[in-house]
Amino acid sequence: MSMNGSPQAVPVDLVSMREAARVAGVTPSVVHAWIKSGRLPAQAAQHGRLVSMSAVHALRAAPDPQAPDEARPVSEVAPAVGVEPWRIAGWLRRGLLSSWRGRYGRLVLVEDVRALAQQHTTRLSTAGEATPMPADALFIRDVVRLSGVTKGRIYAWMRRGMLPVWPGTGTGQRVRLADVVALAERPEREP
């Protein structure tokens, strides 16, 4: 009985979460996420939860634009482009990338991810035009190791605008070793 006294309709096609996932062609974690988000009602059972198979099919068949043939899963695109999956997920959350529902997660276009990655590897020069990241740009930790200049000194030069810096595609900023060495060899001016 429901709270208002009328009998509550109980679906007759109840199956376990695992069985529903297998029949619908999704992972059990997808079914769990549907339950957690409130999109799929579930009933407690002796060994887990039961869900209506028709409700699972309705969610699985929810309208989503047809993905282009070139669309690939994020887990496949990330290593191909050299961008971390968490960064692509952030771009998706901010609406910077088009995506489609795939069997095992979101699908994206490689060209779109590559274009966004390129935007993040360029910086604005003092003249205001975009300059691509040079091939000899290294992570700051590598420049510290190779040059012997401290990380604090490199960051100070960056803050003062003395050292050009390029954002990395995921794990950090990059600078040119030659620029750091040139600054280190320059005599310090007395104030």
C-alpha positions as CSV (number, residue, x, y, z in Angstrom):
1,M,0.0,0.0,0.0
2,S,1.2,3.5,-0.7
3,M,0.9,6.4,1.8
4,N,-2.5,7.5,0.5
5,G,-4.0,4.1,1.1
6,S,-4.2,2.9,-2.6
7,P,-2.3,-0.2,-3.7
8,Q,1.1,0.5,-5.2
9,A,1.7,-0.9,-8.7
10,V,4.5,-3.4,-8.6
11,P,6.2,-4.1,-11.9
12,V,6.1,-7.7,-13.0
13,D,9.3,-7.6,-15.0
14,L,11.7,-7.2,-12.0
15,V,15.2,-8.5,-12.4
16,S,18.5,-8.0,-10.6
17,M,20.7,-5.1,-11.4
18,R,23.3,-7.3,-13.0
19,E,20.8,-9.1,-15.2
20,A,19.3,-5.7,-16.3
21,A,22.8,-4.5,-17.2
22,R,23.5,-7.7,-19.2
23,V,20.3,-7.6,-21.2
24,A,20.5,-3.8,-21.8
25,G,24.1,-4.0,-22.9
26,V,25.5,-1.6,-20.3
27,T,27.7,-2.1,-17.4
28,P,26.3,-2.7,-13.9
29,S,27.8,0.6,-12.8
30,V,25.6,2.4,-15.4
31,V,22.5,0.8,-13.9
32,H,23.7,1.8,-10.4
33,A,24.2,5.4,-11.5
34,W,20.7,5.5,-12.9
35,I,19.3,4.3,-9.6
36,K,21.5,6.7,-7.6
37,S,20.4,9.7,-9.8
38,G,16.7,8.8,-9.3
39,R,16.1,8.0,-12.9
40,L,15.6,4.3,-12.3
41,P,13.4,3.1,-9.4
42,A,14.7,0.1,-7.5
43,Q,13.3,-2.2,-4.9
44,A,15.2,-3.8,-2.1
45,A,15.5,-7.6,-2.4
46,Q,17.1,-10.3,-0.3
47,H,20.4,-10.2,-2.3
48,G,20.6,-6.7,-3.7
49,R,18.1,-4.5,-5.6
50,L,15.6,-5.3,-8.3
51,V,14.7,-3.0,-11.2
52,S,12.1,-3.1,-13.9
53,M,13.4,-4.3,-17.2
54,S,11.0,-2.1,-19.1
55,A,12.3,1.0,-17.2
56,V,15.9,0.0,-18.0
57,H,15.0,-0.4,-21.7
58,A,13.3,3.1,-21.6
59,L,16.4,4.6,-20.2
60,R,18.7,2.8,-22.6
61,A,16.6,3.9,-25.5
62,A,16.5,7.6,-24.4
63,P,16.9,9.9,-27.3
64,D,20.5,11.0,-28.0
65,P,21.7,12.4,-31.3
66,Q,23.3,9.8,-33.5
67,A,27.1,9.8,-33.0
68,P,29.2,10.3,-36.1
69,D,31.2,7.3,-37.3
70,E,34.5,9.2,-36.3
71,A,33.4,9.6,-32.7
72,R,35.5,7.5,-30.3
73,P,35.4,6.9,-26.5
74,V,37.3,9.4,-24.3
75,S,39.5,6.5,-23.0
76,E,40.6,5.9,-26.6
77,V,41.0,9.6,-27.7
78,A,43.0,10.8,-24.6
79,P,46.2,8.7,-25.3
80,A,45.9,9.2,-29.0
81,V,45.9,13.0,-28.6
82,G,48.2,13.2,-25.6
83,V,45.6,14.7,-23.2
84,E,44.6,13.3,-19.9
85,P,41.1,11.9,-19.6
86,W,40.3,14.2,-16.6
87,R,41.0,17.2,-18.8
88,I,38.7,16.0,-21.5
89,A,36.0,15.4,-18.8
90,G,36.4,19.0,-17.6
91,W,36.0,20.3,-21.2
92,L,32.8,18.2,-21.5
93,R,31.5,19.6,-18.2
94,R,32.1,23.1,-19.4
95,G,30.4,22.4,-22.7
96,L,33.6,23.0,-24.8
97,L,33.2,19.7,-26.6
98,S,30.4,18.0,-28.4
99,S,29.8,14.5,-27.1
100,W,27.4,11.5,-27.6
101,R,26.4,8.7,-25.4
102,G,28.4,5.5,-26.2
103,R,28.1,2.1,-24.8
104,Y,30.9,2.6,-22.3
105,G,30.9,6.3,-21.8
106,R,30.9,9.5,-23.7
107,L,32.1,9.7,-27.4
108,V,34.0,12.6,-28.7
109,L,35.7,13.6,-32.0
110,V,39.5,13.3,-32.1
111,E,39.7,16.6,-34.2
112,D,37.7,18.5,-31.5
113,V,39.9,17.3,-28.7
114,R,43.1,18.0,-30.7
115,A,41.9,21.5,-31.5
116,L,41.2,22.2,-27.8
117,A,44.5,20.8,-26.8
118,Q,46.2,23.0,-29.3
119,Q,44.5,26.0,-27.9
120,H,45.8,25.1,-24.4
121,T,49.3,24.7,-25.6
122,T,49.5,28.2,-27.1
123,R,50.0,31.3,-25.1
124,L,49.5,35.0,-25.8
125,S,52.8,36.8,-26.4
126,T,53.3,40.4,-25.3
127,A,52.2,41.5,-28.8
128,G,48.9,39.8,-28.3
129,E,49.3,37.1,-31.0
130,A,49.2,33.4,-30.3
131,T,52.5,31.6,-30.4
132,P,52.7,27.8,-30.5
133,M,54.6,25.9,-27.9
134,P,58.2,25.3,-29.2
135,A,59.4,21.7,-29.6
136,D,62.2,22.3,-27.0
137,A,59.9,23.4,-24.2
138,L,60.3,21.2,-21.2
139,F,58.4,20.7,-17.9
140,I,59.7,23.0,-15.1
141,R,60.8,20.0,-13.1
142,D,63.0,18.8,-16.0
143,V,64.5,22.3,-16.5
144,V,65.3,22.5,-12.8
145,R,67.1,19.1,-13.0
146,L,69.0,20.0,-16.2
147,S,69.9,23.6,-15.4
148,G,70.5,23.6,-11.6
149,V,68.3,26.7,-11.3
150,T,65.8,26.4,-8.4
151,K,62.2,26.1,-9.0
152,G,61.5,29.2,-6.9
153,R,63.8,31.3,-9.1
154,I,62.1,30.0,-12.3
155,Y,58.6,30.9,-10.9
156,A,59.9,34.3,-9.9
157,W,61.1,35.0,-13.4
158,M,57.7,33.8,-14.8
159,R,55.8,36.1,-12.4
160,R,57.9,39.1,-13.4
161,G,57.4,38.3,-17.1
162,M,61.0,37.7,-17.8
163,L,60.5,34.0,-18.8
164,P,58.1,32.9,-21.5
165,V,55.9,30.1,-20.3
166,W,53.5,27.7,-22.1
167,P,50.7,25.8,-20.4
168,G,51.0,22.0,-20.8
169,T,48.2,19.8,-22.0
170,G,47.7,18.3,-18.6
171,T,50.5,18.1,-16.1
172,G,52.1,21.5,-16.0
173,Q,53.7,24.5,-17.4
174,R,56.6,24.4,-19.8
175,V,59.6,26.7,-20.4
176,R,62.6,26.6,-22.7
177,L,65.9,25.4,-21.1
178,A,67.8,27.9,-23.2
179,D,65.7,30.8,-21.8
180,V,66.4,29.6,-18.2
181,V,70.1,29.2,-18.8
182,A,70.3,32.7,-20.5
183,L,68.6,34.3,-17.5
184,A,70.8,32.4,-15.0
185,E,74.0,33.5,-16.8
186,R,72.8,37.1,-16.8
187,P,74.4,39.2,-14.1
188,E,72.0,40.4,-11.4
189,R,71.4,44.1,-11.3
190,E,72.0,45.9,-8.1
191,P,68.9,48.0,-7.0
